């Protein structure tokens, strides 16, 4: 598809065209599958298996692993398409090392196409993905991350200063507010309060879109009624704001000095002669929003919950936060990693095969989808002693065995924002624990929300000044 020039983009028309194009395309690019001889799995109707995988993953994955072993097949709608889980670290290594021209990741995220757009890094495969990743990488290298850290710290300090003292509140809600502000200010580069006020509710509505809306967006007639019409209108309004920001940023007099991700992407394209068009920038910014907002917020909320349950670990975290040195940051980093291990935000990593492959000795046909279960990988007793226990020591001074900790995926498709998420998480934990004591209130458990898993009761805590 030919890209439009900057001045020709009409936000409303582009949004409507994207919805029509992405919903009508559906699964046409996914080849039919020969399901004979696949590993065993439940023989329930595909609708029941789909609902179980989407809504009851925290029980369904362990059930499947216990009943069928390390490799099993789930058949999903539409048409009972097979998804084959490989749960051992060596299986994940094979899949992550697979030829990206054969192991396509973009098709597994197709449900998000109407929101993210066809130029999204998460939806692209092959040469298009390689190009986009090359253009995005400089905005997430070590030097860039160091320039973002000060703003993240300031946002976190302001957020913690407004927490109610001695009253129970849902830390997950506050972490969502915090990480949204980081996305808007550090990634989008918006600082004007009027623009932030216009963006916040529209961004939140995009993040909170119901899975029921996503699953049947492929029926264009629904775009005019009920929650689908509301979601489309929200997308139009958000896109209008984002395209206006992109156009203005291109001509900003201080573009060369700005350090936000959007400004870096505009400069990178101009310097390399491979400029990202407005529509591409919009798609990548929404991708960074959806991939980096609630995921980081959830990991932080679980970390506060776990530390608030264990006074000894909390005090050690406060000492690390006060130190403000590499050793202290190493402990905070370990806390965040253990939170991501014990409470995975995303349940699995998937690839759709464009050619037949043999994986872990299993012949898998073209068109099948394969992937490691993050839920199982993070809870294997042969990888983690007492896997149900929160223990940051597992990550202190060393990395876990290869492919046993995979919250960001792996291989050439490993999450481009992994470094940003870890930097942000460490900065937030440092500000929290230099300022307050945290006590967890009650218990909590995961529940499914959209494609992520979040604390069912919001990771309730109380705080008091240190």
DRENVODO-132405 format. One record per residue (C-alpha): x, y, z; residue in three letters; residue number from 1. Coordinates in steps of 0.05 Angstrom, whole numbers, plus 5000, padded with zeros to 4 digits. Example, Ala and Ser with C-alpha at 12.3 -4.5 7.8 and 13.67 -1.06 7.14 Angstrom:
BEGIN
[site [5246; 4910; 5156]; "Ala"; 1]
[site [5273; 4979; 5143]; "Ser"; 2]
END
This chain:
BEGIN
[site [5000; 5000; 5000]; "Unk"; 1]
[site [5027; 5068; 4981]; "Unk"; 2]
[site [5035; 5115; 5039]; "Unk"; 3]
[site [5003; 5184; 5041]; "Unk"; 4]
[site [5044; 5247; 5044]; "Unk"; 5]
[site [5042; 5284; 5111]; "Unk"; 6]
[site [4996; 5340; 5087]; "Unk"; 7]
[site [4946; 5292; 5055]; "Unk"; 8]
[site [4926; 5254; 5118]; "Unk"; 9]
[site [4853; 5262; 5138]; "Unk"; 10]
[site [4848; 5231; 5208]; "Unk"; 11]
[site [4774; 5214; 5205]; "Unk"; 12]
[site [4780; 5182; 5136]; "Unk"; 13]
[site [4844; 5144; 5155]; "Unk"; 14]
[site [4811; 5116; 5218]; "Unk"; 15]
[site [4750; 5091; 5181]; "Unk"; 16]
[site [4792; 5062; 5125]; "Unk"; 17]
[site [4836; 5026; 5176]; "Unk"; 18]
[site [4775; 4994; 5210]; "Unk"; 19]
[site [4746; 4972; 5144]; "Unk"; 20]
[site [4812; 4945; 5117]; "Unk"; 21]
[site [4834; 4909; 5181]; "Unk"; 22]
[site [4766; 4879; 5198]; "Unk"; 23]
[site [4750; 4856; 5127]; "Unk"; 24]
[site [4819; 4825; 5119]; "Unk"; 25]
[site [4806; 4780; 5179]; "Unk"; 26]
[site [4847; 4716; 5176]; "Unk"; 27]
[site [4854; 4713; 5100]; "Unk"; 28]
[site [4930; 4715; 5104]; "Unk"; 29]
[site [4931; 4653; 5148]; "Unk"; 30]
[site [4934; 4589; 5107]; "Unk"; 31]
[site [4887; 4530; 5120]; "Unk"; 32]
[site [4914; 4477; 5168]; "Unk"; 33]
[site [4920; 4402; 5163]; "Unk"; 34]
[site [4904; 4382; 5235]; "Unk"; 35]
[site [4918; 4308; 5229]; "Unk"; 36]
[site [4972; 4281; 5276]; "Unk"; 37]
[site [4977; 4342; 5321]; "Unk"; 38]
[site [4994; 4333; 5395]; "Unk"; 39]
[site [4935; 4315; 5439]; "Unk"; 40]
[site [4892; 4366; 5474]; "Unk"; 41]
[site [4821; 4376; 5498]; "Unk"; 42]
[site [4766; 4350; 5452]; "Unk"; 43]
[site [4716; 4403; 5472]; "Unk"; 44]
[site [4681; 4449; 5421]; "Unk"; 45]
[site [4728; 4503; 5395]; "Unk"; 46]
[site [4683; 4557; 5425]; "Unk"; 47]
[site [4691; 4528; 5495]; "Unk"; 48]
[site [4767; 4521; 5486]; "Unk"; 49]
[site [4772; 4593; 5461]; "Unk"; 50]
[site [4733; 4620; 5520]; "Unk"; 51]
[site [4774; 4578; 5568]; "Unk"; 52]
[site [4839; 4603; 5539]; "Unk"; 53]
[site [4817; 4676; 5539]; "Unk"; 54]
[site [4779; 4681; 5604]; "Unk"; 55]
[site [4804; 4626; 5649]; "Unk"; 56]
[site [4877; 4621; 5629]; "Unk"; 57]
[site [4904; 4616; 5700]; "Unk"; 58]
[site [4868; 4550; 5710]; "Unk"; 59]
[site [4866; 4526; 5638]; "Unk"; 60]
[site [4941; 4527; 5625]; "Unk"; 61]
[site [4960; 4487; 5688]; "Unk"; 62]
[site [4903; 4438; 5673]; "Unk"; 63]
[site [4928; 4426; 5603]; "Unk"; 64]
[site [5000; 4418; 5625]; "Unk"; 65]
[site [4982; 4369; 5679]; "Unk"; 66]
[site [4936; 4328; 5635]; "Unk"; 67]
[site [4973; 4328; 5568]; "Unk"; 68]
[site [5046; 4340; 5587]; "Unk"; 69]
[site [5096; 4389; 5559]; "Unk"; 70]
[site [5065; 4395; 5489]; "Unk"; 71]
[site [4990; 4401; 5476]; "Unk"; 72]
[site [4941; 4429; 5425]; "Unk"; 73]
[site [4883; 4477; 5436]; "Unk"; 74]
[site [4833; 4487; 5379]; "Unk"; 75]
[site [4806; 4557; 5373]; "Unk"; 76]
[site [4754; 4596; 5335]; "Unk"; 77]
[site [4745; 4605; 5278]; "Unk"; 78]
[site [4742; 4535; 5248]; "Unk"; 79]
[site [4781; 4501; 5304]; "Unk"; 80]
[site [4848; 4530; 5285]; "Unk"; 81]
[site [4903; 4495; 5325]; "Unk"; 82]
[site [4948; 4530; 5375]; "Unk"; 83]
[site [5003; 4484; 5399]; "Unk"; 84]
[site [5037; 4500; 5465]; "Unk"; 85]
[site [5110; 4480; 5477]; "Unk"; 86]
[site [5127; 4490; 5550]; "Unk"; 87]
[site [5199; 4470; 5561]; "Unk"; 88]
[site [5257; 4521; 5557]; "Unk"; 89]
[site [5289; 4484; 5499]; "Unk"; 90]
[site [5223; 4487; 5462]; "Unk"; 91]
[site [5221; 4563; 5470]; "Unk"; 92]
[site [5292; 4567; 5445]; "Unk"; 93]
[site [5273; 4531; 5381]; "Unk"; 94]
[site [5213; 4576; 5369]; "Unk"; 95]
[site [5249; 4641; 5384]; "Unk"; 96]
[site [5307; 4621; 5339]; "Unk"; 97]
[site [5261; 4603; 5282]; "Unk"; 98]
[site [5267; 4638; 5215]; "Unk"; 99]
[site [5223; 4701; 5221]; "Unk"; 100]
[site [5202; 4691; 5148]; "Unk"; 101]
[site [5170; 4626; 5170]; "Unk"; 102]
[site [5152; 4640; 5243]; "Unk"; 103]
[site [5105; 4699; 5236]; "Unk"; 104]
[site [5087; 4736; 5299]; "Unk"; 105]
[site [5043; 4790; 5269]; "Unk"; 106]
[site [4984; 4745; 5254]; "Unk"; 107]
[site [4978; 4725; 5327]; "Unk"; 108]
[site [4962; 4798; 5343]; "Unk"; 109]
[site [4913; 4809; 5286]; "Unk"; 110]
[site [4855; 4819; 5334]; "Unk"; 111]
[site [4886; 4886; 5352]; "Unk"; 112]
[site [4893; 4909; 5280]; "Unk"; 113]
[site [4835; 4958; 5279]; "Unk"; 114]
[site [4864; 4994; 5339]; "Unk"; 115]
[site [4939; 4988; 5327]; "Unk"; 116]
[site [4938; 4994; 5251]; "Unk"; 117]
[site [4972; 4953; 5197]; "Unk"; 118]
[site [5039; 4989; 5206]; "Unk"; 119]
[site [5044; 4968; 5279]; "Unk"; 120]
[site [5109; 4933; 5297]; "Unk"; 121]
[site [5067; 4878; 5331]; "Unk"; 122]
[site [5027; 4864; 5268]; "Unk"; 123]
[site [5083; 4866; 5217]; "Unk"; 124]
[site [5125; 4808; 5193]; "Unk"; 125]
[site [5184; 4797; 5146]; "Unk"; 126]
[site [5219; 4857; 5114]; "Unk"; 127]
[site [5166; 4907; 5139]; "Unk"; 128]
[site [5178; 4886; 5211]; "Unk"; 129]
[site [5254; 4889; 5202]; "Unk"; 130]
[site [5250; 4960; 5173]; "Unk"; 131]
[site [5203; 4986; 5228]; "Unk"; 132]
[site [5245; 4955; 5283]; "Unk"; 133]
[site [5309; 4986; 5255]; "Unk"; 134]
[site [5276; 5055; 5255]; "Unk"; 135]
[site [5248; 5047; 5325]; "Unk"; 136]
[site [5310; 5018; 5359]; "Unk"; 137]
[site [5350; 5083; 5368]; "Unk"; 138]
[site [5292; 5110; 5411]; "Unk"; 139]
[site [5301; 5052; 5459]; "Unk"; 140]
[site [5377; 5043; 5464]; "Unk"; 141]
[site [5416; 5053; 5528]; "Unk"; 142]
[site [5432; 5126; 5515]; "Unk"; 143]
[site [5360; 5143; 5500]; "Unk"; 144]
[site [5335; 5107; 5563]; "Unk"; 145]
[site [5382; 5148; 5606]; "Unk"; 146]
[site [5352; 5212; 5579]; "Unk"; 147]
[site [5281; 5189; 5596]; "Unk"; 148]
[site [5297; 5170; 5667]; "Unk"; 149]
[site [5295; 5239; 5697]; "Unk"; 150]
[site [5224; 5253; 5671]; "Unk"; 151]
[site [5199; 5185; 5693]; "Unk"; 152]
[site [5228; 5198; 5763]; "Unk"; 153]
[site [5194; 5266; 5767]; "Unk"; 154]
[site [5126; 5237; 5745]; "Unk"; 155]
[site [5133; 5181; 5797]; "Unk"; 156]
[site [5153; 5229; 5852]; "Unk"; 157]
[site [5092; 5273; 5839]; "Unk"; 158]
[site [5045; 5213; 5837]; "Unk"; 159]
[site [5069; 5184; 5904]; "Unk"; 160]
[site [5064; 5252; 5937]; "Unk"; 161]
[site [4989; 5251; 5924]; "Unk"; 162]
[site [4975; 5182; 5953]; "Unk"; 163]
[site [4926; 5182; 6012]; "Unk"; 164]
[site [4961; 5168; 6078]; "Unk"; 165]
[site [4932; 5113; 6122]; "Unk"; 166]
[site [4874; 5097; 6075]; "Unk"; 167]
[site [4865; 5035; 6032]; "Unk"; 168]
[site [4870; 5047; 5957]; "Unk"; 169]
[site [4879; 5006; 5894]; "Unk"; 170]
[site [4952; 5012; 5875]; "Unk"; 171]
[site [4937; 4983; 5806]; "Unk"; 172]
[site [4893; 5044; 5791]; "Unk"; 173]
[site [4948; 5092; 5813]; "Unk"; 174]
[site [5001; 5055; 5773]; "Unk"; 175]
[site [4957; 5059; 5711]; "Unk"; 176]
[site [4951; 5134; 5721]; "Unk"; 177]
[site [5027; 5139; 5729]; "Unk"; 178]
[site [5047; 5096; 5669]; "Unk"; 179]
[site [4995; 5132; 5625]; "Unk"; 180]
[site [5028; 5198; 5643]; "Unk"; 181]
[site [5096; 5169; 5626]; "Unk"; 182]
[site [5070; 5147; 5557]; "Unk"; 183]
[site [5039; 5215; 5542]; "Unk"; 184]
[site [5098; 5256; 5566]; "Unk"; 185]
[site [5159; 5213; 5552]; "Unk"; 186]
[site [5135; 5174; 5490]; "Unk"; 187]
[site [5085; 5221; 5457]; "Unk"; 188]
[site [5123; 5282; 5483]; "Unk"; 189]
[site [5060; 5320; 5502]; "Unk"; 190]
[site [5069; 5371; 5559]; "Unk"; 191]
[site [5013; 5421; 5548]; "Unk"; 192]
[site [4960; 5409; 5601]; "Unk"; 193]
[site [4901; 5423; 5554]; "Unk"; 194]
[site [4926; 5371; 5505]; "Unk"; 195]
[site [4940; 5321; 5561]; "Unk"; 196]
[site [4869; 5331; 5587]; "Unk"; 197]
[site [4841; 5317; 5518]; "Unk"; 198]
[site [4885; 5255; 5507]; "Unk"; 199]
[site [4878; 5221; 5575]; "Unk"; 200]
[site [4805; 5198; 5570]; "Unk"; 201]
[site [4811; 5177; 5497]; "Unk"; 202]
[site [4875; 5138; 5510]; "Unk"; 203]
[site [4843; 5104; 5571]; "Unk"; 204]
[site [4782; 5085; 5530]; "Unk"; 205]
[site [4828; 5054; 5478]; "Unk"; 206]
[site [4866; 5013; 5530]; "Unk"; 207]
[site [4802; 4990; 5563]; "Unk"; 208]
[site [4765; 4968; 5500]; "Unk"; 209]
[site [4726; 4904; 5514]; "Unk"; 210]
[site [4749; 4837; 5485]; "Unk"; 211]
[site [4677; 4827; 5463]; "Unk"; 212]
[site [4684; 4889; 5419]; "Unk"; 213]
[site [4751; 4866; 5391]; "Unk"; 214]
[site [4727; 4795; 5375]; "Unk"; 215]
[site [4670; 4817; 5330]; "Unk"; 216]
[site [4698; 4880; 5300]; "Unk"; 217]
[site [4703; 4839; 5236]; "Unk"; 218]
[site [4629; 4852; 5223]; "Unk"; 219]
[site [4628; 4922; 5191]; "Unk"; 220]
[site [4553; 4932; 5203]; "Unk"; 221]
[site [4568; 4933; 5278]; "Unk"; 222]
[site [4612; 4995; 5270]; "Unk"; 223]
[site [4548; 5037; 5270]; "Unk"; 224]
[site [4516; 5011; 5334]; "Unk"; 225]
[site [4526; 5004; 5409]; "Unk"; 226]
[site [4596; 4995; 5438]; "Unk"; 227]
[site [4627; 4986; 5369]; "Unk"; 228]
[site [4604; 5054; 5346]; "Unk"; 229]
[site [4628; 5084; 5411]; "Unk"; 230]
[site [4696; 5051; 5404]; "Unk"; 231]
[site [4703; 5075; 5332]; "Unk"; 232]
[site [4684; 5146; 5351]; "Unk"; 233]
[site [4736; 5145; 5406]; "Unk"; 234]
[site [4788; 5121; 5357]; "Unk"; 235]
[site [4771; 5177; 5309]; "Unk"; 236]
[site [4777; 5229; 5364]; "Unk"; 237]
[site [4843; 5200; 5389]; "Unk"; 238]
[site [4871; 5196; 5319]; "Unk"; 239]
[site [4853; 5269; 5305]; "Unk"; 240]
[site [4892; 5290; 5367]; "Unk"; 241]
[site [4951; 5245; 5350]; "Unk"; 242]
[site [4957; 5267; 5278]; "Unk"; 243]
[site [4953; 5340; 5299]; "Unk"; 244]
[site [5010; 5328; 5349]; "Unk"; 245]
[site [5052; 5292; 5296]; "Unk"; 246]
[site [5042; 5347; 5244]; "Unk"; 247]
[site [5059; 5402; 5294]; "Unk"; 248]
[site [5120; 5364; 5319]; "Unk"; 249]
[site [5150; 5358; 5250]; "Unk"; 250]
[site [5155; 5434; 5246]; "Unk"; 251]
[site [5173; 5447; 5319]; "Unk"; 252]
[site [5230; 5496; 5325]; "Unk"; 253]
[site [5261; 5455; 5382]; "Unk"; 254]
[site [5254; 5387; 5348]; "Unk"; 255]
[site [5329; 5376; 5347]; "Unk"; 256]
[site [5333; 5384; 5423]; "Unk"; 257]
[site [5271; 5344; 5443]; "Unk"; 258]
[site [5284; 5276; 5475]; "Unk"; 259]
[site [5214; 5244; 5472]; "Unk"; 260]
[site [5204; 5182; 5430]; "Unk"; 261]
[site [5160; 5214; 5377]; "Unk"; 262]
[site [5212; 5269; 5364]; "Unk"; 263]
[site [5267; 5218; 5360]; "Unk"; 264]
[site [5228; 5177; 5309]; "Unk"; 265]
[site [5216; 5237; 5265]; "Unk"; 266]
[site [5290; 5257; 5268]; "Unk"; 267]
[site [5314; 5185; 5256]; "Unk"; 268]
[site [5273; 5179; 5192]; "Unk"; 269]
[site [5298; 5246; 5166]; "Unk"; 270]
[site [5371; 5228; 5181]; "Unk"; 271]
[site [5368; 5159; 5148]; "Unk"; 272]
[site [5326; 5180; 5088]; "Unk"; 273]
[site [5273; 5129; 5107]; "Unk"; 274]
[site [5221; 5174; 5138]; "Unk"; 275]
[site [5162; 5146; 5176]; "Unk"; 276]
[site [5098; 5176; 5149]; "Unk"; 277]
[site [5044; 5204; 5194]; "Unk"; 278]
[site [5003; 5140; 5190]; "Unk"; 279]
[site [5063; 5098; 5209]; "Unk"; 280]
[site [5081; 5142; 5267]; "Unk"; 281]
[site [5009; 5139; 5292]; "Unk"; 282]
[site [5008; 5063; 5289]; "Unk"; 283]
[site [5074; 5056; 5325]; "Unk"; 284]
[site [5055; 5105; 5380]; "Unk"; 285]
[site [4989; 5068; 5393]; "Unk"; 286]
[site [5028; 5003; 5394]; "Unk"; 287]
[site [5076; 5031; 5446]; "Unk"; 288]
[site [5016; 5055; 5486]; "Unk"; 289]
[site [4980; 4989; 5486]; "Unk"; 290]
[site [5043; 4947; 5497]; "Unk"; 291]
[site [5074; 4991; 5550]; "Unk"; 292]
[site [5019; 5022; 5592]; "Unk"; 293]
[site [4979; 4971; 5632]; "Unk"; 294]
[site [5034; 4917; 5627]; "Unk"; 295]
[site [5083; 4959; 5667]; "Unk"; 296]
[site [5029; 4985; 5714]; "Unk"; 297]
[site [5008; 4914; 5730]; "Unk"; 298]
[site [5079; 4890; 5744]; "Unk"; 299]
[site [5089; 4949; 5792]; "Unk"; 300]
[site [5022; 4938; 5827]; "Unk"; 301]
[site [5039; 4865; 5840]; "Unk"; 302]
[site [5108; 4885; 5865]; "Unk"; 303]
[site [5076; 4933; 5916]; "Unk"; 304]
[site [5028; 4878; 5937]; "Unk"; 305]
[site [5083; 4827; 5948]; "Unk"; 306]
[site [5130; 4874; 5984]; "Unk"; 307]
[site [5072; 4900; 6026]; "Unk"; 308]
[site [5060; 4829; 6050]; "Unk"; 309]
[site [5132; 4819; 6073]; "Unk"; 310]
[site [5161; 4873; 6119]; "Unk"; 311]
[site [5232; 4844; 6113]; "Unk"; 312]
[site [5231; 4849; 6037]; "Unk"; 313]
[site [5201; 4918; 6041]; "Unk"; 314]
[site [5256; 4943; 6087]; "Unk"; 315]
[site [5309; 4914; 6042]; "Unk"; 316]
[site [5276; 4949; 5983]; "Unk"; 317]
[site [5276; 5015; 6021]; "Unk"; 318]
[site [5351; 5007; 6035]; "Unk"; 319]
[site [5362; 4994; 5961]; "Unk"; 320]
[site [5320; 5054; 5941]; "Unk"; 321]
[site [5357; 5100; 5990]; "Unk"; 322]
[site [5424; 5077; 5964]; "Unk"; 323]
[site [5412; 5105; 5895]; "Unk"; 324]
[site [5471; 5066; 5867]; "Unk"; 325]
[site [5480; 5007; 5819]; "Unk"; 326]
[site [5475; 4957; 5876]; "Unk"; 327]
[site [5410; 4987; 5899]; "Unk"; 328]
[site [5382; 4989; 5829]; "Unk"; 329]
[site [5401; 4916; 5819]; "Unk"; 330]
[site [5355; 4897; 5877]; "Unk"; 331]
[site [5298; 4940; 5850]; "Unk"; 332]
[site [5309; 4908; 5782]; "Unk"; 333]
[site [5305; 4839; 5814]; "Unk"; 334]
[site [5241; 4858; 5850]; "Unk"; 335]
[site [5209; 4878; 5784]; "Unk"; 336]
[site [5233; 4815; 5748]; "Unk"; 337]
[site [5206; 4770; 5803]; "Unk"; 338]
[site [5139; 4807; 5799]; "Unk"; 339]
[site [5137; 4793; 5724]; "Unk"; 340]
[site [5156; 4720; 5736]; "Unk"; 341]
[site [5105; 4705; 5790]; "Unk"; 342]
[site [5049; 4745; 5760]; "Unk"; 343]
[site [5055; 4743; 5684]; "Unk"; 344]
[site [5016; 4799; 5651]; "Unk"; 345]
[site [5014; 4765; 5583]; "Unk"; 346]
[site [5000; 4689; 5582]; "Unk"; 347]
[site [5036; 4666; 5519]; "Unk"; 348]
[site [5080; 4682; 5459]; "Unk"; 349]
[site [5055; 4658; 5392]; "Unk"; 350]
[site [5080; 4648; 5321]; "Unk"; 351]
[site [5041; 4626; 5259]; "Unk"; 352]
[site [5079; 4579; 5212]; "Unk"; 353]
[site [5084; 4598; 5139]; "Unk"; 354]
[site [5117; 4531; 5123]; "Unk"; 355]
[site [5116; 4462; 5156]; "Unk"; 356]
[site [5166; 4457; 5213]; "Unk"; 357]
[site [5192; 4404; 5261]; "Unk"; 358]
[site [5193; 4431; 5333]; "Unk"; 359]
[site [5215; 4389; 5391]; "Unk"; 360]
[site [5208; 4328; 5346]; "Unk"; 361]
[site [5136; 4346; 5328]; "Unk"; 362]
[site [5118; 4356; 5255]; "Unk"; 363]
[site [5076; 4419; 5253]; "Unk"; 364]
[site [5038; 4437; 5189]; "Unk"; 365]
[site [5037; 4503; 5153]; "Unk"; 366]
[site [4984; 4550; 5182]; "Unk"; 367]
[site [4987; 4524; 5253]; "Unk"; 368]
[site [5003; 4572; 5310]; "Unk"; 369]
[site [5056; 4552; 5360]; "Unk"; 370]
[site [5085; 4583; 5422]; "Unk"; 371]
[site [5111; 4578; 5493]; "Unk"; 372]
[site [5063; 4586; 5551]; "Unk"; 373]
[site [5092; 4642; 5595]; "Unk"; 374]
[site [5047; 4619; 5652]; "Unk"; 375]
[site [5078; 4549; 5651]; "Unk"; 376]
[site [5149; 4572; 5636]; "Unk"; 377]
[site [5149; 4617; 5697]; "Unk"; 378]
[site [5121; 4565; 5745]; "Unk"; 379]
[site [5162; 4503; 5727]; "Unk"; 380]
[site [5192; 4471; 5789]; "Unk"; 381]
[site [5252; 4447; 5748]; "Unk"; 382]
[site [5267; 4520; 5732]; "Unk"; 383]
[site [5249; 4555; 5797]; "Unk"; 384]
[site [5252; 4526; 5867]; "Unk"; 385]
[site [5187; 4539; 5904]; "Unk"; 386]
[site [5158; 4575; 5843]; "Unk"; 387]
[site [5098; 4601; 5882]; "Unk"; 388]
[site [5142; 4641; 5930]; "Unk"; 389]
[site [5160; 4714; 5916]; "Unk"; 390]
[site [5236; 4716; 5920]; "Unk"; 391]
[site [5275; 4772; 5884]; "Unk"; 392]
[site [5340; 4736; 5903]; "Unk"; 393]
[site [5328; 4692; 5842]; "Unk"; 394]
[site [5349; 4750; 5798]; "Unk"; 395]
[site [5402; 4784; 5841]; "Unk"; 396]
[site [5471; 4783; 5809]; "Unk"; 397]
[site [5453; 4734; 5754]; "Unk"; 398]
[site [5401; 4720; 5701]; "Unk"; 399]
[site [5354; 4660; 5703]; "Unk"; 400]
[site [5368; 4601; 5658]; "Unk"; 401]
[site [5356; 4617; 5585]; "Unk"; 402]
[site [5283; 4617; 5563]; "Unk"; 403]
[site [5255; 4605; 5633]; "Unk"; 404]
[site [5237; 4679; 5641]; "Unk"; 405]
[site [5202; 4705; 5579]; "Unk"; 406]
[site [5155; 4763; 5597]; "Unk"; 407]
[site [5181; 4802; 5537]; "Unk"; 408]
[site [5182; 4743; 5488]; "Unk"; 409]
[site [5247; 4726; 5454]; "Unk"; 410]
[site [5288; 4724; 5390]; "Unk"; 411]
[site [5283; 4779; 5338]; "Unk"; 412]
[site [5212; 4793; 5362]; "Unk"; 413]
[site [5231; 4806; 5434]; "Unk"; 414]
[site [5193; 4867; 5459]; "Unk"; 415]
[site [5229; 4930; 5435]; "Unk"; 416]
[site [5206; 4967; 5498]; "Unk"; 417]
[site [5234; 4916; 5548]; "Unk"; 418]
[site [5291; 4961; 5569]; "Unk"; 419]
[site [5244; 5021; 5576]; "Unk"; 420]
[site [5196; 4980; 5619]; "Unk"; 421]
[site [5251; 4958; 5666]; "Unk"; 422]
[site [5281; 5028; 5671]; "Unk"; 423]
[site [5212; 5057; 5685]; "Unk"; 424]
[site [5196; 5003; 5737]; "Unk"; 425]
[site [5261; 5013; 5775]; "Unk"; 426]
[site [5252; 5089; 5775]; "Unk"; 427]
[site [5181; 5083; 5803]; "Unk"; 428]
[site [5200; 5032; 5857]; "Unk"; 429]
[site [5257; 5078; 5878]; "Unk"; 430]
[site [5210; 5137; 5887]; "Unk"; 431]
[site [5157; 5096; 5924]; "Unk"; 432]
[site [5204; 5064; 5974]; "Unk"; 433]
[site [5245; 5126; 5989]; "Unk"; 434]
[site [5180; 5160; 6009]; "Unk"; 435]
[site [5132; 5111; 6042]; "Unk"; 436]
[site [5122; 5047; 6080]; "Unk"; 437]
[site [5074; 5000; 6043]; "Unk"; 438]
[site [5026; 4950; 6075]; "Unk"; 439]
[site [4985; 4903; 6032]; "Unk"; 440]
[site [4910; 4900; 6049]; "Unk"; 441]
[site [4878; 4832; 6040]; "Unk"; 442]
[site [4896; 4780; 5988]; "Unk"; 443]
[site [4893; 4785; 5913]; "Unk"; 444]
[site [4892; 4740; 5852]; "Unk"; 445]
[site [4897; 4749; 5777]; "Unk"; 446]
[site [4838; 4761; 5732]; "Unk"; 447]
[site [4835; 4768; 5657]; "Unk"; 448]
[site [4825; 4838; 5629]; "Unk"; 449]
[site [4828; 4844; 5554]; "Unk"; 450]
[site [4891; 4808; 5533]; "Unk"; 451]
[site [4926; 4821; 5599]; "Unk"; 452]
[site [4920; 4792; 5670]; "Unk"; 453]
[site [4913; 4843; 5727]; "Unk"; 454]
[site [4902; 4840; 5802]; "Unk"; 455]
[site [4828; 4823; 5813]; "Unk"; 456]
[site [4822; 4869; 5873]; "Unk"; 457]
[site [4870; 4923; 5848]; "Unk"; 458]
[site [4929; 4905; 5893]; "Unk"; 459]
[site [4902; 4944; 5952]; "Unk"; 460]
[site [4953; 4977; 5998]; "Unk"; 461]
[site [4960; 5029; 6053]; "Unk"; 462]
[site [5019; 5076; 6058]; "Unk"; 463]
[site [5049; 5121; 6111]; "Unk"; 464]
[site [5108; 5170; 6105]; "Unk"; 465]
[site [5175; 5141; 6125]; "Unk"; 466]
END
